[in-house]
Amino acid sequence: MAIKISHLNKHIGKQHVLKDICLSIGDGEIVGLLGPNGAGKSTLMKIMVGVWDATNGEVQVPKSIGYLPEQNPLYEDMYVREYLRFFAELRMKARGERREAKGEKEIVEELIERVGLTAEAHKQIGQLSKGYRQRVGLAQAMIGNPELLILDEPTTGLDPNQLEDIRALIRNLSNPIANSDLVASNSQYPNNGRIVILSTHILQEVKQMCSRVIIIDHGEIKVDKPIAEIENLEETFREATV
């Protein structure tokens, strides 16, 4: 399994935020992570990406991770292309790579095209609509062609047209970029697709995009099933979060 979490617990002060989480996720899965506010979804994702440590338990995740937090942290005074080149250079330096074959410029141009930012690449980020800012955040998360992509509420605040565009883009991003120098030279990248973990409050989004559903409430996993095995997601969610 590409992700394996065993008996994970997280305490913040006196609060037991995550309780004995056990979870395995295989290559190529698109997992919808559902739960009410305060259920522990964001805490679990932050532990996966290394922002927070677990109190105890075992967490095994791929080394190559892309992360888009709920509050998309963009430098609004930078231009789109400038911003992405900056992060591509940082990623290459962090991996100890020299500017050979494809450098950060080529990496960025490939990502700009893939996420549909070609017409906006010369603009300042502060001038962009919410939908295009999310595309910038997704492109930044994709630098390095990560094996695991974690998206925390990526469609919040988007209008209906933007919603459909971003959903289609996320579905597309579950596929690897074949034969690309975006892949780290030491990557054990899976041939059958990257893992995408999508946290959202929109049940319809999960039904459209995900192959599997995990519902968390009060820090515990209440449901973990393939989407095909759930007849009524709304009812399942209500019963799991009573």
C-alpha positions as CSV (number, residue, x, y, z in Angstrom):
1,M,0.0,0.0,0.0
2,A,1.2,3.5,-0.8
3,I,-0.3,4.9,2.4
4,K,-0.5,2.9,5.7
5,I,-1.6,4.4,8.9
6,S,-1.8,2.3,12.0
7,H,-3.3,3.2,15.4
8,L,-2.8,6.9,14.9
9,N,-3.7,9.2,17.8
10,K,-3.5,13.0,18.1
11,H,-3.9,15.0,21.2
12,I,-4.1,18.8,21.2
13,G,-4.1,20.0,24.8
14,K,-6.7,18.0,26.5
15,Q,-8.6,17.2,23.3
16,H,-8.3,13.8,21.7
17,V,-8.6,14.9,18.1
18,L,-7.8,11.6,16.3
19,K,-8.6,8.3,17.9
20,D,-6.9,5.1,16.8
21,I,-7.0,5.8,13.1
22,C,-6.1,2.7,10.9
23,L,-6.1,3.3,7.2
24,S,-4.5,1.9,4.0
25,I,-4.8,3.6,0.6
26,G,-3.4,2.1,-2.7
27,D,-1.9,3.7,-5.7
28,G,-4.4,5.5,-8.1
29,E,-7.2,5.9,-5.6
30,I,-9.2,9.1,-5.4
31,V,-10.4,9.3,-1.8
32,G,-13.2,11.6,-0.6
33,L,-12.6,12.6,3.0
34,L,-15.9,13.7,4.6
35,G,-16.9,14.8,8.1
36,P,-18.5,17.7,9.9
37,N,-16.5,20.7,11.0
38,G,-14.0,19.7,13.8
39,A,-14.2,16.0,12.9
40,G,-10.4,15.7,12.5
41,K,-10.1,15.8,8.7
42,S,-7.6,18.7,8.4
43,T,-5.6,17.3,11.4
44,L,-5.3,14.0,9.6
45,M,-4.1,15.6,6.4
46,K,-1.6,17.9,8.2
47,I,-0.1,14.8,9.8
48,M,0.2,13.1,6.4
49,V,2.1,16.0,4.9
50,G,4.3,16.4,8.0
51,V,3.0,19.8,9.2
52,W,2.0,18.2,12.5
53,D,3.3,15.2,14.4
54,A,1.1,12.4,15.6
55,T,1.0,11.9,19.4
56,N,1.5,8.1,18.7
57,G,0.9,5.6,16.0
58,E,2.6,4.8,12.7
59,V,2.2,6.8,9.5
60,Q,3.7,5.7,6.2
61,V,3.2,7.9,3.2
62,P,5.1,8.5,-0.1
63,K,8.0,10.9,0.1
64,S,6.7,13.0,-2.8
65,I,3.6,14.9,-1.6
66,G,1.7,17.9,-3.1
67,Y,-0.6,19.8,-0.7
68,L,-3.2,22.5,-1.2
69,P,-4.5,23.7,2.2
70,E,-7.9,25.1,2.7
71,Q,-6.6,28.7,2.8
72,N,-4.6,28.8,-0.4
73,P,-1.4,30.6,0.6
74,L,-0.5,32.7,-2.5
75,Y,1.8,35.8,-2.9
76,E,-0.7,38.1,-4.5
77,D,1.9,40.6,-5.7
78,M,3.8,38.0,-7.7
79,Y,2.9,37.1,-11.3
80,V,1.6,33.6,-12.0
81,R,4.6,32.4,-14.0
82,E,7.1,34.1,-11.5
83,Y,5.4,32.5,-8.5
84,L,5.4,29.0,-10.0
85,R,9.1,29.3,-11.2
86,F,10.0,30.4,-7.6
87,F,8.5,27.3,-6.1
88,A,9.9,25.0,-8.8
89,E,13.4,26.3,-8.1
90,L,12.9,25.8,-4.4
91,R,11.7,22.2,-5.0
92,M,14.7,21.5,-7.3
93,K,17.1,22.9,-4.7
94,A,15.5,20.9,-1.9
95,R,16.0,17.7,-3.9
96,G,19.6,18.7,-4.7
97,E,19.0,18.8,-8.5
98,R,21.0,20.8,-10.9
99,R,19.5,22.7,-13.8
100,E,19.9,20.0,-16.4
101,A,17.4,18.5,-18.9
102,K,14.2,20.3,-17.9
103,G,14.8,23.2,-15.6
104,E,12.2,25.1,-13.6
105,K,11.1,27.1,-16.6
106,E,10.2,24.1,-18.6
107,I,8.5,22.5,-15.5
108,V,6.4,25.6,-15.0
109,E,5.3,25.9,-18.6
110,E,4.1,22.3,-18.6
111,L,2.1,22.8,-15.5
112,I,0.6,26.1,-16.7
113,E,-0.7,24.3,-19.8
114,R,-2.0,21.4,-17.8
115,V,-4.0,23.4,-15.3
116,G,-5.4,25.8,-17.9
117,L,-3.5,29.0,-16.9
118,T,-1.9,29.8,-20.3
119,A,-4.0,33.0,-20.8
120,E,-3.5,34.1,-17.2
121,A,0.2,33.3,-16.7
122,H,1.4,36.9,-17.3
123,K,-1.0,38.4,-14.7
124,Q,-0.5,39.2,-11.0
125,I,-2.1,36.6,-8.8
126,G,-4.0,39.4,-7.0
127,Q,-5.8,40.1,-10.3
128,L,-7.1,36.6,-10.7
129,S,-10.6,35.3,-9.9
130,K,-11.0,32.7,-7.1
131,G,-11.2,29.9,-9.7
132,Y,-7.9,30.8,-11.3
133,R,-6.2,31.3,-7.9
134,Q,-7.2,27.7,-7.1
135,R,-5.6,26.6,-10.4
136,V,-2.4,28.4,-9.3
137,G,-2.5,26.6,-6.0
138,L,-3.1,23.2,-7.8
139,A,-0.1,23.9,-10.1
140,Q,2.1,24.7,-7.1
141,A,1.0,21.5,-5.4
142,M,1.8,19.5,-8.6
143,I,5.4,20.7,-8.8
144,G,7.6,17.6,-8.6
145,N,4.8,15.4,-10.0
146,P,3.9,14.1,-6.5
147,E,2.9,10.5,-5.8
148,L,0.3,11.8,-3.3
149,L,-1.9,14.9,-3.8
150,I,-3.8,16.2,-0.7
151,L,-6.5,18.8,-1.4
152,D,-8.3,20.5,1.6
153,E,-11.6,22.0,0.4
154,P,-10.3,23.0,-3.0
155,T,-13.7,24.1,-4.4
156,T,-14.9,26.3,-1.5
157,G,-16.3,29.6,-2.7
158,L,-16.3,28.8,-6.4
159,D,-19.2,29.6,-8.7
160,P,-20.9,26.8,-10.6
161,N,-18.8,27.1,-13.8
162,Q,-15.6,27.3,-11.8
163,L,-16.7,24.2,-9.8
164,E,-17.0,22.1,-12.9
165,D,-13.7,23.3,-14.3
166,I,-11.8,22.6,-11.0
167,R,-13.5,19.2,-10.6
168,A,-12.5,18.1,-14.1
169,L,-9.0,19.4,-13.4
170,I,-8.7,17.4,-10.2
171,R,-9.9,14.2,-12.0
172,N,-7.2,14.8,-14.6
173,L,-4.5,15.4,-12.0
174,S,-5.0,11.9,-10.7
175,N,-3.1,10.7,-13.7
176,P,0.7,10.8,-13.8
177,I,2.7,12.9,-16.3
178,A,4.3,10.1,-18.3
179,N,8.0,10.4,-19.3
180,S,8.3,13.8,-17.6
181,D,11.2,15.4,-15.9
182,L,8.7,16.7,-13.4
183,V,9.3,13.3,-11.8
184,A,12.1,13.3,-9.2
185,S,15.1,11.2,-10.4
186,N,14.8,9.0,-7.3
187,S,11.0,8.7,-7.3
188,Q,9.4,5.3,-7.1
189,Y,6.4,6.7,-8.9
190,P,3.5,4.3,-9.4
191,N,2.6,3.4,-13.0
192,N,-1.1,3.2,-12.2
193,G,-1.7,6.8,-11.0
194,R,-1.1,9.0,-8.0
195,I,-3.2,9.0,-4.9
196,V,-5.6,12.0,-4.5
197,I,-7.1,12.7,-1.1
198,L,-9.9,15.3,-1.3
199,S,-11.5,16.8,1.7
200,T,-14.9,18.5,1.0
201,H,-18.3,19.2,2.5
202,I,-19.9,18.7,-0.9
203,L,-21.3,15.2,-1.2
204,Q,-22.1,15.5,-4.9
205,E,-18.4,16.3,-5.5
206,V,-17.4,13.0,-3.9
207,K,-19.9,11.0,-5.9
208,Q,-18.6,12.6,-9.1
209,M,-14.9,12.5,-8.5
210,C,-14.0,9.8,-5.9
211,S,-13.5,6.0,-6.0
212,R,-13.7,5.7,-2.2
213,V,-15.3,7.5,0.7
214,I,-13.9,7.9,4.2
215,I,-16.2,9.6,6.8
216,I,-14.7,10.9,10.0
217,D,-16.6,12.1,13.0
218,H,-15.3,13.0,16.5
219,G,-11.8,11.8,15.5
220,E,-12.9,8.3,14.5
221,I,-13.4,6.7,11.1
222,K,-17.1,5.8,10.8
223,V,-17.2,4.7,7.2
224,D,-14.6,3.5,4.8
225,K,-16.1,2.1,1.6
226,P,-15.8,2.2,-2.2
227,I,-18.2,4.7,-3.6
228,A,-19.8,1.9,-5.7
229,E,-20.9,0.2,-2.5
230,I,-22.8,3.2,-1.1
231,E,-26.3,3.4,-2.4
232,N,-27.2,6.8,-0.7
233,L,-24.2,8.9,0.3
234,E,-26.4,11.6,2.0
235,E,-28.1,9.0,4.2
236,T,-24.8,7.2,4.9
237,F,-23.3,10.6,6.0
238,R,-26.2,11.5,8.2
239,E,-26.1,8.1,10.0
240,A,-22.4,8.2,10.4
241,T,-22.3,11.7,11.9
242,V,-25.3,11.6,14.3
